[in-house]
């Protein structure tokens, strides 16, 4: 069993290394053009390669590996944008929420000051 696990780990790491070597620059440039932050772009490429390793057995070769990886990266970018926009919405609403909390109780009834 240990040999099988070691073989699978070697296959995973060699697959990721191959993809990183062959498509890493393309994926990084794709990401950095969309998020404008190098650290975020690196994280997105890392997440993309991890997701590709997990989904490798489901890859049906209907497209090139580069197209497949780019599709995964696009989904990671969308997730990042969604997470980022949620944070901005809450930051923008904070003053309004504080005013509401001060003037209304949990039941929605107005409080008197």
N, C-alpha and C positions, 0 to 999 in steps of 0.2 A: 504494500500500500504506500509506503514512504517513497518508493521509487516512482510510482505513478504521480504522486503529488509533486515531487521534484521535477519530473518531466513536464507536467502541466505548468508549473511556475516558470520553468525555462522557456516554454513555448510562449507564455504570456509576455515575459520580459523581452524576448527576442522580437515578438510581434510589435510591441510598443516601440522598441528601439528602431525597428525597421520603419514604422510609420513616422516616427519623430524625425528620423534622418531623411526620409523621402518627402514628407509633406509638412514637416514642422514649420519651416519658414513661411510656406504659403498660408497655413492655418493661422500662424501668429500675425502675419501682415493683414489677413482678412479681419481678424478680431481687433487689432489695434486701430484699424481705420474706422471701426464702428464704435469703439468705446473710448478711444483717445487716451487710454491709460495703459502703460506698458505692463504694470503689475497685474491689472485685471485681465488683460489679454493673455498673459502667461497662465494665469489661473484657469481661464476658459479653455485654453488649449490642453492643459493638464486634465481638466474634467472631461474634455472631449475624448482624449485618448483612453482614459479609464472607462468611460461609457462604451467606447468601441471594443475594448477588451471583453467587457461583460457581454456585449451583444454580438461578438464575433461569430458565434455559431449560427446566429439568425441572419447574417449577411448573405443575401441570395445571389450576389454577383450580377445583378441586373444593371448595375452601373459600375463605374470605376471606383476603386478604393478612395480616391481623392474626393469624388462626388459624394460618396457615402459619409466620409469624415466631415465634409463641409456641411452636410445636412445635420449631422449631430451637433456640430459647432453652432449652426443657426439656431437650433433648439436651445442650446446652452445660452446663447446671446439673448434670446427672447426671455428665458427664465431670469437672467441677470437684469434685463430692463424692467421686467415686472416687479422684481424684488426692489430695485432702486426706486421705481416710481411710487411704490407703496410707502416707502420711507419718506419721500418728499411730500406726499399728500398729508401724512400725519404731522410732519414738521410744520406744514402750512396751516393746519387746522388747530394746532396747539393753543394759540391765543383765544380762538373762538370757543374751544372746549373748556378752557379755564373760566371764561366768562359765564358759560352755561352752567358749569359746576357751581360757581359762586351764587348764581341767581335761582337755581332750581335744585330740588332734592331728587333722589333716585326715582321717585314716583312721577316726576315731571311737574310737581307742584312748585309754584313760585315761592321763594323764601323772602322774608321781609328783613330789611336791614335798617 
